[in-house]
């Protein structure tokens, strides 16, 4: 639960009672103050604006690889949710996978399945399985609604519960800045918030399951994160690494999660 500061207790209780949701698969309860419809409309707007001001990659092959990998993971997610009788939660998703031309080592997924991969990360992902590690992980953050949780925590700390609805309506710039920060879109929007260890571990767990179901060997995740960690040497760490620390703890955690994920791996479809 978020650090909440000194808000009035009854108001806070009312708020949090209304405001908890459950992460699919892991079952963790999370703070979720922003209506799903608001998250989706903000996502579709910000995603559209991002694509208007950032060039797509001219490479047909690499773009096709990003779309194919994304499409396979999307199918896996949809199958998983269908098997659990939770397809309703994906109903409003408008999946999209784009490869943007940029030296930045980065990738993200906004709510509703809006994915961007930067060409700068491709030398680190190397092949389709490496790409599936990144896309599976980022899609898992979106599926687990980590953005809503982080925005809820941030807004609650800055403005208090009562200020939240007003902020969404009356402070579009502040809300937009926080959005960009939460989704790791460009450091120019302020200090990047490192994602909590809990959310990272959750996205690793779900991401491994999704990539395995999509026909990618989840063992590839360990070598991808090792390659990512090696990017740290010399100069500032890449954006992706600032928000996704890659260290011994992550690698050890991944190794623990692998046997669970391998149950879903049946090889290439
Ligand atoms: Zn992450």
py3Dmol code that shows the C-alpha trace and the ligand (Angstrom):
import py3Dmol

protein = """\
ATOM      1  CA  UNK A   1       0.000   0.000   0.000  1.00  0.00           C
ATOM      2  CA  UNK A   2       1.187   3.534  -0.687  1.00  0.00           C
ATOM      3  CA  UNK A   3       2.658   5.864   1.853  1.00  0.00           C
ATOM      4  CA  UNK A   4      -0.312   8.061   2.354  1.00  0.00           C
ATOM      5  CA  UNK A   5       0.761  10.908   4.592  1.00  0.00           C
ATOM      6  CA  UNK A   6      -1.567  12.619   7.020  1.00  0.00           C
ATOM      7  CA  UNK A   7      -4.981  12.508   5.420  1.00  0.00           C
ATOM      8  CA  UNK A   8      -8.161  12.296   7.402  1.00  0.00           C
ATOM      9  CA  UNK A   9      -8.693   8.707   8.315  1.00  0.00           C
ATOM     10  CA  UNK A  10     -12.399   8.262   7.499  1.00  0.00           C
ATOM     11  CA  UNK A  11     -11.982   9.875   4.095  1.00  0.00           C
ATOM     12  CA  UNK A  12      -8.979   7.714   3.459  1.00  0.00           C
ATOM     13  CA  UNK A  13     -10.744   4.528   4.466  1.00  0.00           C
ATOM     14  CA  UNK A  14     -13.677   5.323   2.208  1.00  0.00           C
ATOM     15  CA  UNK A  15     -11.271   6.017  -0.597  1.00  0.00           C
ATOM     16  CA  UNK A  16      -9.206   2.899  -0.222  1.00  0.00           C
ATOM     17  CA  UNK A  17     -12.249   0.673   0.138  1.00  0.00           C
ATOM     18  CA  UNK A  18     -13.407   1.918  -3.229  1.00  0.00           C
ATOM     19  CA  UNK A  19      -9.977   1.955  -4.627  1.00  0.00           C
ATOM     20  CA  UNK A  20      -8.457  -1.472  -4.375  1.00  0.00           C
ATOM     21  CA  UNK A  21      -8.302  -3.876  -7.260  1.00  0.00           C
ATOM     22  CA  UNK A  22      -6.663  -7.269  -7.651  1.00  0.00           C
ATOM     23  CA  UNK A  23      -3.761  -8.057  -9.951  1.00  0.00           C
ATOM     24  CA  UNK A  24      -4.663 -10.937 -12.271  1.00  0.00           C
ATOM     25  CA  UNK A  25      -2.632 -14.153 -11.770  1.00  0.00           C
ATOM     26  CA  UNK A  26      -0.682 -13.052  -8.690  1.00  0.00           C
ATOM     27  CA  UNK A  27      -3.829 -12.044  -6.768  1.00  0.00           C
ATOM     28  CA  UNK A  28      -2.141  -9.106  -5.050  1.00  0.00           C
ATOM     29  CA  UNK A  29      -4.420  -6.276  -3.886  1.00  0.00           C
ATOM     30  CA  UNK A  30      -3.360  -2.912  -5.246  1.00  0.00           C
ATOM     31  CA  UNK A  31      -4.291   0.740  -4.967  1.00  0.00           C
ATOM     32  CA  UNK A  32      -6.279   1.822  -7.995  1.00  0.00           C
ATOM     33  CA  UNK A  33      -7.837   5.283  -7.789  1.00  0.00           C
ATOM     34  CA  UNK A  34      -8.168   6.190 -11.430  1.00  0.00           C
ATOM     35  CA  UNK A  35     -11.154   4.804 -13.338  1.00  0.00           C
ATOM     36  CA  UNK A  36     -10.211   2.323 -16.069  1.00  0.00           C
ATOM     37  CA  UNK A  37     -12.025   4.424 -18.662  1.00  0.00           C
ATOM     38  CA  UNK A  38      -9.875   7.449 -17.730  1.00  0.00           C
ATOM     39  CA  UNK A  39      -6.673   5.394 -17.959  1.00  0.00           C
ATOM     40  CA  UNK A  40      -7.639   4.130 -21.410  1.00  0.00           C
ATOM     41  CA  UNK A  41      -8.619   7.488 -22.838  1.00  0.00           C
ATOM     42  CA  UNK A  42      -5.425   9.073 -21.509  1.00  0.00           C
ATOM     43  CA  UNK A  43      -3.449   6.198 -22.961  1.00  0.00           C
ATOM     44  CA  UNK A  44      -4.958   6.431 -26.425  1.00  0.00           C
ATOM     45  CA  UNK A  45      -4.428  10.181 -26.478  1.00  0.00           C
ATOM     46  CA  UNK A  46      -0.804  10.102 -25.239  1.00  0.00           C
ATOM     47  CA  UNK A  47       0.069   7.193 -27.509  1.00  0.00           C
ATOM     48  CA  UNK A  48      -1.319   9.014 -30.532  1.00  0.00           C
ATOM     49  CA  UNK A  49       0.595  12.182 -29.640  1.00  0.00           C
ATOM     50  CA  UNK A  50       3.787  10.203 -29.117  1.00  0.00           C
ATOM     51  CA  UNK A  51       3.528   8.594 -32.549  1.00  0.00           C
ATOM     52  CA  UNK A  52       2.896  11.955 -34.183  1.00  0.00           C
ATOM     53  CA  UNK A  53       6.099  13.411 -32.779  1.00  0.00           C
ATOM     54  CA  UNK A  54       8.419  10.390 -33.054  1.00  0.00           C
ATOM     55  CA  UNK A  55       9.479   8.740 -36.321  1.00  0.00           C
ATOM     56  CA  UNK A  56       8.633   5.102 -36.983  1.00  0.00           C
ATOM     57  CA  UNK A  57      11.492   2.846 -38.021  1.00  0.00           C
ATOM     58  CA  UNK A  58      11.933   2.610 -41.804  1.00  0.00           C
ATOM     59  CA  UNK A  59      12.951  -1.046 -41.450  1.00  0.00           C
ATOM     60  CA  UNK A  60      10.164  -3.278 -42.728  1.00  0.00           C
ATOM     61  CA  UNK A  61      11.789  -6.448 -41.381  1.00  0.00           C
ATOM     62  CA  UNK A  62      12.362  -5.156 -37.863  1.00  0.00           C
ATOM     63  CA  UNK A  63       8.894  -3.613 -37.718  1.00  0.00           C
ATOM     64  CA  UNK A  64       7.412  -6.921 -38.847  1.00  0.00           C
ATOM     65  CA  UNK A  65       9.360  -8.728 -36.129  1.00  0.00           C
ATOM     66  CA  UNK A  66       8.034  -6.351 -33.450  1.00  0.00           C
ATOM     67  CA  UNK A  67       4.450  -6.782 -34.721  1.00  0.00           C
ATOM     68  CA  UNK A  68       4.764 -10.565 -34.952  1.00  0.00           C
ATOM     69  CA  UNK A  69       6.237 -10.893 -31.458  1.00  0.00           C
ATOM     70  CA  UNK A  70       3.644  -8.521 -30.024  1.00  0.00           C
ATOM     71  CA  UNK A  71       0.816 -10.326 -31.800  1.00  0.00           C
ATOM     72  CA  UNK A  72       1.934 -13.674 -30.426  1.00  0.00           C
ATOM     73  CA  UNK A  73       2.103 -12.319 -26.880  1.00  0.00           C
ATOM     74  CA  UNK A  74      -1.289 -10.662 -27.331  1.00  0.00           C
ATOM     75  CA  UNK A  75      -2.751 -14.044 -28.356  1.00  0.00           C
ATOM     76  CA  UNK A  76      -1.161 -15.666 -25.322  1.00  0.00           C
ATOM     77  CA  UNK A  77      -2.600 -13.024 -22.977  1.00  0.00           C
ATOM     78  CA  UNK A  78      -6.053 -13.390 -24.542  1.00  0.00           C
ATOM     79  CA  UNK A  79      -5.897 -17.162 -24.249  1.00  0.00           C
ATOM     80  CA  UNK A  80      -4.792 -16.959 -20.642  1.00  0.00           C
ATOM     81  CA  UNK A  81      -7.606 -14.578 -19.727  1.00  0.00           C
ATOM     82  CA  UNK A  82     -10.170 -16.669 -21.627  1.00  0.00           C
ATOM     83  CA  UNK A  83      -9.110 -19.797 -19.722  1.00  0.00           C
ATOM     84  CA  UNK A  84      -9.583 -17.942 -16.420  1.00  0.00           C
ATOM     85  CA  UNK A  85     -12.960 -16.524 -17.498  1.00  0.00           C
ATOM     86  CA  UNK A  86     -11.568 -12.982 -17.298  1.00  0.00           C
ATOM     87  CA  UNK A  87     -11.766 -11.919 -20.953  1.00  0.00           C
ATOM     88  CA  UNK A  88     -14.036  -9.030 -19.946  1.00  0.00           C
ATOM     89  CA  UNK A  89     -10.970  -7.224 -18.564  1.00  0.00           C
ATOM     90  CA  UNK A  90      -9.390  -7.088 -22.026  1.00  0.00           C
ATOM     91  CA  UNK A  91     -12.547  -6.011 -23.844  1.00  0.00           C
ATOM     92  CA  UNK A  92     -11.536  -2.379 -24.265  1.00  0.00           C
ATOM     93  CA  UNK A  93      -7.952  -3.165 -25.303  1.00  0.00           C
ATOM     94  CA  UNK A  94      -6.865  -1.746 -28.666  1.00  0.00           C
ATOM     95  CA  UNK A  95      -3.554  -3.539 -29.161  1.00  0.00           C
ATOM     96  CA  UNK A  96      -0.881  -1.816 -31.210  1.00  0.00           C
ATOM     97  CA  UNK A  97       2.823  -2.539 -31.669  1.00  0.00           C
ATOM     98  CA  UNK A  98       5.122   0.092 -33.146  1.00  0.00           C
ATOM     99  CA  UNK A  99       8.867   0.307 -33.662  1.00  0.00           C
ATOM    100  CA  UNK A 100      10.178   3.852 -33.249  1.00  0.00           C
ATOM    101  CA  UNK A 101      13.508   5.024 -34.662  1.00  0.00           C
ATOM    102  CA  UNK A 102      15.588   6.153 -31.674  1.00  0.00           C
ATOM    103  CA  UNK A 103      18.987   5.511 -30.141  1.00  0.00           C
ATOM    104  CA  UNK A 104      17.343   5.197 -26.735  1.00  0.00           C
ATOM    105  CA  UNK A 105      17.436   1.755 -25.182  1.00  0.00           C
ATOM    106  CA  UNK A 106      13.789   1.657 -24.190  1.00  0.00           C
ATOM    107  CA  UNK A 107      10.362   0.062 -24.622  1.00  0.00           C
ATOM    108  CA  UNK A 108       7.021   0.487 -22.878  1.00  0.00           C
ATOM    109  CA  UNK A 109       3.377  -0.481 -22.961  1.00  0.00           C
ATOM    110  CA  UNK A 110       0.605   1.952 -22.069  1.00  0.00           C
ATOM    111  CA  UNK A 111      -2.825   0.780 -20.861  1.00  0.00           C
ATOM    112  CA  UNK A 112      -4.991  -0.982 -23.403  1.00  0.00           C
ATOM    113  CA  UNK A 113      -2.048  -2.707 -25.112  1.00  0.00           C
ATOM    114  CA  UNK A 114      -0.310   0.311 -26.697  1.00  0.00           C
ATOM    115  CA  UNK A 115       3.283  -0.790 -27.163  1.00  0.00           C
ATOM    116  CA  UNK A 116       6.350   1.095 -28.393  1.00  0.00           C
ATOM    117  CA  UNK A 117       9.754  -0.505 -28.919  1.00  0.00           C
ATOM    118  CA  UNK A 118      12.736   1.776 -29.663  1.00  0.00           C
ATOM    119  CA  UNK A 119      15.228   0.617 -32.311  1.00  0.00           C
ATOM    120  CA  UNK A 120      17.986   1.320 -29.735  1.00  0.00           C
ATOM    121  CA  UNK A 121      16.980  -1.725 -27.700  1.00  0.00           C
ATOM    122  CA  UNK A 122      17.211  -4.188 -30.626  1.00  0.00           C
ATOM    123  CA  UNK A 123      20.983  -4.763 -30.328  1.00  0.00           C
ATOM    124  CA  UNK A 124      20.342  -5.833 -26.720  1.00  0.00           C
ATOM    125  CA  UNK A 125      17.308  -8.021 -27.438  1.00  0.00           C
ATOM    126  CA  UNK A 126      19.269  -9.530 -30.420  1.00  0.00           C
ATOM    127  CA  UNK A 127      16.522 -11.845 -31.682  1.00  0.00           C
ATOM    128  CA  UNK A 128      12.805 -12.500 -31.459  1.00  0.00           C
ATOM    129  CA  UNK A 129      13.059 -14.391 -28.165  1.00  0.00           C
ATOM    130  CA  UNK A 130      14.993 -11.490 -26.608  1.00  0.00           C
ATOM    131  CA  UNK A 131      12.350  -9.108 -27.905  1.00  0.00           C
ATOM    132  CA  UNK A 132       9.655 -11.327 -26.401  1.00  0.00           C
ATOM    133  CA  UNK A 133      11.335 -10.944 -22.996  1.00  0.00           C
ATOM    134  CA  UNK A 134      11.018  -7.143 -23.205  1.00  0.00           C
ATOM    135  CA  UNK A 135       7.553  -7.045 -24.758  1.00  0.00           C
ATOM    136  CA  UNK A 136       6.214  -9.744 -22.421  1.00  0.00           C
ATOM    137  CA  UNK A 137       7.548  -7.816 -19.441  1.00  0.00           C
ATOM    138  CA  UNK A 138       6.160  -4.450 -20.568  1.00  0.00           C
ATOM    139  CA  UNK A 139       2.779  -5.930 -21.505  1.00  0.00           C
ATOM    140  CA  UNK A 140       2.699  -7.581 -18.075  1.00  0.00           C
ATOM    141  CA  UNK A 141       3.102  -4.154 -16.419  1.00  0.00           C
ATOM    142  CA  UNK A 142       0.068  -2.958 -18.391  1.00  0.00           C
ATOM    143  CA  UNK A 143      -2.001  -6.083 -17.699  1.00  0.00           C
ATOM    144  CA  UNK A 144      -1.258  -5.763 -13.974  1.00  0.00           C
ATOM    145  CA  UNK A 145      -2.271  -2.069 -14.150  1.00  0.00           C
ATOM    146  CA  UNK A 146       0.931  -0.947 -12.493  1.00  0.00           C
ATOM    147  CA  UNK A 147       0.588   2.490 -14.097  1.00  0.00           C
ATOM    148  CA  UNK A 148      -2.719   3.138 -12.365  1.00  0.00           C
ATOM    149  CA  UNK A 149      -1.219   1.995  -9.090  1.00  0.00           C
ATOM    150  CA  UNK A 150       1.823   4.254  -9.403  1.00  0.00           C
ATOM    151  CA  UNK A 151      -0.205   7.251 -10.542  1.00  0.00           C
ATOM    152  CA  UNK A 152      -2.619   6.646  -7.672  1.00  0.00           C
ATOM    153  CA  UNK A 153       0.230   6.572  -5.186  1.00  0.00           C
ATOM    154  CA  UNK A 154       1.848   9.661  -6.694  1.00  0.00           C
ATOM    155  CA  UNK A 155      -1.349  11.685  -6.875  1.00  0.00           C
ATOM    156  CA  UNK A 156      -2.367  10.676  -3.381  1.00  0.00           C
ATOM    157  CA  UNK A 157       0.993  11.777  -2.015  1.00  0.00           C
ATOM    158  CA  UNK A 158       0.957  15.067  -3.867  1.00  0.00           C
ATOM    159  CA  UNK A 159      -2.657  16.052  -3.683  1.00  0.00           C
ATOM    160  CA  UNK A 160      -4.555  13.857  -1.292  1.00  0.00           C
ATOM    161  CA  UNK A 161      -7.596  11.836  -2.260  1.00  0.00           C
ATOM    162  CA  UNK A 162      -9.944  14.796  -2.570  1.00  0.00           C
ATOM    163  CA  UNK A 163      -7.583  16.510  -4.982  1.00  0.00           C
ATOM    164  CA  UNK A 164      -7.375  13.542  -7.290  1.00  0.00           C
ATOM    165  CA  UNK A 165     -10.511  13.998  -9.368  1.00  0.00           C
ATOM    166  CA  UNK A 166      -9.839  17.724  -9.628  1.00  0.00           C
ATOM    167  CA  UNK A 167      -6.261  17.138 -10.663  1.00  0.00           C
ATOM    168  CA  UNK A 168      -7.274  14.836 -13.475  1.00  0.00           C
ATOM    169  CA  UNK A 169      -9.652  17.486 -14.758  1.00  0.00           C
ATOM    170  CA  UNK A 170      -7.906  20.753 -13.961  1.00  0.00           C
ATOM    171  CA  UNK A 171      -4.228  19.982 -14.058  1.00  0.00           C
ATOM    172  CA  UNK A 172      -3.714  18.285 -17.379  1.00  0.00           C
ATOM    173  CA  UNK A 173      -0.023  19.226 -17.603  1.00  0.00           C
ATOM    174  CA  UNK A 174       0.824  17.852 -14.177  1.00  0.00           C
ATOM    175  CA  UNK A 175      -1.166  14.708 -14.890  1.00  0.00           C
ATOM    176  CA  UNK A 176       0.486  14.314 -18.281  1.00  0.00           C
ATOM    177  CA  UNK A 177       3.993  14.762 -16.811  1.00  0.00           C
ATOM    178  CA  UNK A 178       3.281  12.138 -14.211  1.00  0.00           C
ATOM    179  CA  UNK A 179       1.908   9.830 -16.895  1.00  0.00           C
ATOM    180  CA  UNK A 180       5.053  10.146 -19.014  1.00  0.00           C
ATOM    181  CA  UNK A 181       7.198   9.501 -15.954  1.00  0.00           C
ATOM    182  CA  UNK A 182       5.198   6.474 -14.901  1.00  0.00           C
ATOM    183  CA  UNK A 183       5.417   4.929 -18.373  1.00  0.00           C
ATOM    184  CA  UNK A 184       9.104   5.771 -18.814  1.00  0.00           C
ATOM    185  CA  UNK A 185       8.578   7.957 -21.883  1.00  0.00           C
ATOM    186  CA  UNK A 186      11.566  10.265 -21.959  1.00  0.00           C
ATOM    187  CA  UNK A 187      13.610  11.616 -19.075  1.00  0.00           C
ATOM    188  CA  UNK A 188      12.814  15.199 -20.065  1.00  0.00           C
ATOM    189  CA  UNK A 189       9.626  14.913 -18.069  1.00  0.00           C
ATOM    190  CA  UNK A 190      11.522  14.808 -14.811  1.00  0.00           C
ATOM    191  CA  UNK A 191      13.231  12.283 -12.656  1.00  0.00           C
ATOM    192  CA  UNK A 192      12.278   8.793 -13.668  1.00  0.00           C
ATOM    193  CA  UNK A 193      10.663   6.876 -10.877  1.00  0.00           C
ATOM    194  CA  UNK A 194      12.277   3.520 -10.427  1.00  0.00           C
ATOM    195  CA  UNK A 195       9.560   0.897 -10.563  1.00  0.00           C
ATOM    196  CA  UNK A 196       9.031  -0.811  -7.235  1.00  0.00           C
ATOM    197  CA  UNK A 197      10.724  -4.136  -6.699  1.00  0.00           C
ATOM    198  CA  UNK A 198       7.307  -5.681  -6.140  1.00  0.00           C
ATOM    199  CA  UNK A 199       5.946  -4.477  -9.485  1.00  0.00           C
ATOM    200  CA  UNK A 200       9.130  -5.528 -11.254  1.00  0.00           C
ATOM    201  CA  UNK A 201       8.985  -9.000  -9.841  1.00  0.00           C
ATOM    202  CA  UNK A 202       5.300  -9.251 -10.715  1.00  0.00           C
ATOM    203  CA  UNK A 203       5.957  -8.119 -14.308  1.00  0.00           C
ATOM    204  CA  UNK A 204       8.796 -10.643 -14.570  1.00  0.00           C
ATOM    205  CA  UNK A 205       6.512 -13.429 -13.357  1.00  0.00           C
ATOM    206  CA  UNK A 206       3.630 -12.582 -15.708  1.00  0.00           C
ATOM    207  CA  UNK A 207       5.973 -11.726 -18.575  1.00  0.00           C
ATOM    208  CA  UNK A 208       7.670 -15.126 -18.397  1.00  0.00           C
ATOM    209  CA  UNK A 209       4.291 -16.890 -18.485  1.00  0.00           C
ATOM    210  CA  UNK A 210       3.083 -14.832 -21.441  1.00  0.00           C
ATOM    211  CA  UNK A 211       6.279 -15.362 -23.470  1.00  0.00           C
ATOM    212  CA  UNK A 212       6.222 -19.092 -22.705  1.00  0.00           C
ATOM    213  CA  UNK A 213       2.587 -19.366 -23.833  1.00  0.00           C
ATOM    214  CA  UNK A 214       3.517 -17.410 -26.968  1.00  0.00           C
ATOM    215  CA  UNK A 215       6.105 -20.076 -27.833  1.00  0.00           C
ATOM    216  CA  UNK A 216       9.296 -18.343 -26.659  1.00  0.00           C
ATOM    217  CA  UNK A 217      11.662 -20.110 -24.282  1.00  0.00           C
ATOM    218  CA  UNK A 218      11.491 -18.180 -20.984  1.00  0.00           C
ATOM    219  CA  UNK A 219      15.112 -19.142 -20.191  1.00  0.00           C
ATOM    220  CA  UNK A 220      16.053 -16.393 -22.665  1.00  0.00           C
ATOM    221  CA  UNK A 221      15.047 -13.860 -20.013  1.00  0.00           C
ATOM    222  CA  UNK A 222      18.136 -14.529 -17.903  1.00  0.00           C
ATOM    223  CA  UNK A 223      20.567 -13.865 -20.750  1.00  0.00           C
ATOM    224  CA  UNK A 224      18.604 -10.799 -21.902  1.00  0.00           C
ATOM    225  CA  UNK A 225      18.755  -9.183 -18.451  1.00  0.00           C
ATOM    226  CA  UNK A 226      22.461 -10.039 -18.208  1.00  0.00           C
ATOM    227  CA  UNK A 227      23.070  -8.300 -21.545  1.00  0.00           C
ATOM    228  CA  UNK A 228      20.994  -5.346 -20.322  1.00  0.00           C
ATOM    229  CA  UNK A 229      23.053  -5.117 -17.122  1.00  0.00           C
ATOM    230  CA  UNK A 230      26.218  -4.957 -19.245  1.00  0.00           C
ATOM    231  CA  UNK A 231      24.889  -1.733 -20.868  1.00  0.00           C
ATOM    232  CA  UNK A 232      25.606   0.043 -17.593  1.00  0.00           C
ATOM    233  CA  UNK A 233      29.353   0.176 -18.139  1.00  0.00           C
ATOM    234  CA  UNK A 234      30.503   3.622 -19.227  1.00  0.00           C
ATOM    235  CA  UNK A 235      28.301   6.717 -19.257  1.00  0.00           C
ATOM    236  CA  UNK A 236      24.795   7.088 -17.968  1.00  0.00           C
ATOM    237  CA  UNK A 237      22.684   3.940 -17.842  1.00  0.00           C
ATOM    238  CA  UNK A 238      20.043   3.705 -20.569  1.00  0.00           C
ATOM    239  CA  UNK A 239      16.508   4.810 -19.801  1.00  0.00           C
ATOM    240  CA  UNK A 240      15.208   1.273 -19.633  1.00  0.00           C
ATOM    241  CA  UNK A 241      17.832   0.395 -17.051  1.00  0.00           C
ATOM    242  CA  UNK A 242      16.989   3.464 -14.939  1.00  0.00           C
ATOM    243  CA  UNK A 243      13.424   2.292 -14.574  1.00  0.00           C
ATOM    244  CA  UNK A 244      14.254  -1.426 -14.608  1.00  0.00           C
ATOM    245  CA  UNK A 245      17.340  -2.052 -12.488  1.00  0.00           C
ATOM    246  CA  UNK A 246      19.069  -5.209 -13.640  1.00  0.00           C
ATOM    247  CA  UNK A 247      21.117  -6.745 -10.887  1.00  0.00           C
ATOM    248  CA  UNK A 248      21.816  -9.982  -9.067  1.00  0.00           C
ATOM    249  CA  UNK A 249      18.508  -9.751  -7.219  1.00  0.00           C
ATOM    250  CA  UNK A 250      16.508  -9.656 -10.440  1.00  0.00           C
ATOM    251  CA  UNK A 251      18.470 -12.460 -12.045  1.00  0.00           C
ATOM    252  CA  UNK A 252      18.155 -14.639  -8.921  1.00  0.00           C
ATOM    253  CA  UNK A 253      14.418 -13.923  -8.793  1.00  0.00           C
ATOM    254  CA  UNK A 254      14.059 -14.803 -12.501  1.00  0.00           C
ATOM    255  CA  UNK A 255      15.756 -18.135 -11.937  1.00  0.00           C
ATOM    256  CA  UNK A 256      13.248 -18.863  -9.165  1.00  0.00           C
ATOM    257  CA  UNK A 257      10.327 -17.992 -11.447  1.00  0.00           C
ATOM    258  CA  UNK A 258      11.526 -20.054 -14.419  1.00  0.00           C
ATOM    259  CA  UNK A 259      10.211 -23.488 -13.383  1.00  0.00           C
ATOM    260  CA  UNK A 260       6.693 -22.026 -13.009  1.00  0.00           C
ATOM    261  CA  UNK A 261       6.881 -20.400 -16.430  1.00  0.00           C
ATOM    262  CA  UNK A 262       8.303 -23.510 -18.137  1.00  0.00           C
ATOM    263  CA  UNK A 263       4.997 -25.297 -17.443  1.00  0.00           C
ATOM    264  CA  UNK A 264       3.470 -23.034 -20.082  1.00  0.00           C
ATOM    265  CA  UNK A 265       6.214 -23.578 -22.665  1.00  0.00           C
ATOM    266  CA  UNK A 266       5.328 -26.027 -25.420  1.00  0.00           C
ATOM    267  CA  UNK A 267       7.850 -24.789 -27.978  1.00  0.00           C
ATOM    268  CA  UNK A 268       7.248 -22.677 -31.071  1.00  0.00           C
ATOM    269  CA  UNK A 269       3.572 -22.672 -32.152  1.00  0.00           C
TER     270      UNK A 269
END
"""
ligand_1 = """\
1
ZN
Zn 9.478 -3.456 -15.510
"""
view = py3Dmol.view(width=600, height=400)
view.addModel(protein, "pdb")
view.setStyle({"model": 0}, {"cartoon": {"style": "trace"}})
view.addModel(ligand_1, "xyz")
view.setStyle({"model": 1}, {"stick": {}})
view.zoomTo()
view.show()
